[in-house]
Amino acid sequence: SLSAEQKEEKEKAAKRAIIDELDAAGAAAVKASGEKKESFSTRLVAKVVDNVQLDISDIHIRYEDSFSDAAHPFAIGVMLSKLTSQSTDTTWRPAFVENQKVLHKLSAMEGLSVYVDSDQLQPQDPSEPL
């Protein structure tokens, strides 16, 4: 026959086992619902990124330096008329893409030029042809 203390310990162990089972089941349910939300948001972000279209035009970036050598100021720059990029299907036709293992992007660049102006005494107007 078990003493009162032994019975009490046995009941506590059974209660602990039930609580542990419930905690494990609850944690699994929370994890599963969190994975569904994460999975949805991950798919949504991937779909948006996969279908982003880029269209940039008339870019002129210029750096002028008259501090490094005041006797010989210079300027360097990059100009780009147009840059485009869009998603395509497997036959390279522009399309909205979903669930593709390989992402195809068609890009085009027009009018890229790089220049260096040495001994540039006065800044040029960027709208003037070089």
N, C-alpha and C positions, 0 to 999 in steps of 0.2 A: 504494500500500500504506500502511496506517495504522501509525503507530508504536505502541509498547507503551503509551505514555501516553494516546494517543488512544483505543486500544481500552479501556483501563481507565476512562477518562472516559465512554465510550459505555455500558459495562456498568453503571457507577454511575448514569447517567441512566435506564437501563432499570429498574434496581432501585428507584430513587426513584419512578418512574412507577407501578410495581406497588404499592409501599407506599402511595402517595397514593390509588390506587384502592381498596385494602383499607381504609384509614382512612375514606374517604368512604362505603364500603358499611357499615362498622361503625357509623359515626355515624348513618347513615340508619336502620339497624336499631334502635339505641338510641332515636333520636327517635321512631320509629314505636311502639315498645313503651311509651315514656313517654307518648305521646299517648293510647294506649288506656287506660292507667291513669288519666290525668288526665280523660279523657272519661268513664270509668266513675264516678270519684269526683265529677265535676261533675254527672253525671246523678243520682247518688244524693243529693247535697246538694239539688239542685233539686227532686227528688221529695219529700224530707222537708219542705223549706220550703213547697212548693206545698200540702202536705196538713196543715200544722200547724193544730191547733184551739186556740183560746184560750177559756178560761172563767174569768173573774175575778168574785168577788163580795165584797160588804161591804168596800169600801175607804173609809177616812177619813184624809185628809191634812190636818193642821192646823199652822199656824205661829203662834206666840205671840211678841209683841215687847213687852217692857217696858223696853228699853234705849234705843231711839231717842228717846222722850219719856216719861220716868218718870211724869209727871203724867197722861199719857193712853195707857196700854197698850192694845194691840189684838191681835186674833187674826183670821186669815183661814183659810178651809178649803174643801176640796172633798170631797164625799161621792158615792159611786157604789154603787148597789145591785148592779148586774150588768152585765157586758160579755161578750159572746160573739162569736166569729168562726170561721167554718168554710168550707172549700172546697165549691163546688157545681159541678154540670155546667152545660151551656149553658141548661138550663131552670130554673135556680136551685133545684134539689133538692140537698140535701146528698149528697156523693159523694166517693169516692176518685178523684183525678184523675191522669191520666198523659198526657204528650205533648200538652198543650194550648198553642196559641199565645197564647190570651187566658185569663188566670186569673180566675175568678169567685170572689169571697169574699162571703159573706152575714154581715153584722155587725148586732148589736142592742145597744142600751144602755138600761138601765132605772134610774130614780131618780137622775138627776144633779142635784146641787145645789151651789151655791157660796154661801158666807156670809162676812160681815165683822162682827165684834163689836168695836165701838169702846168705849173706856173700860172695858175688861174688867179689873176689879180682881183677881179670883181666877179661876184656870183652871176651866173647866167640866169635868164628867165627860163624856167623849165618848159614853158609853152613854145619857146623858139626851137627850131630844128637845130640839131648839133652838127 
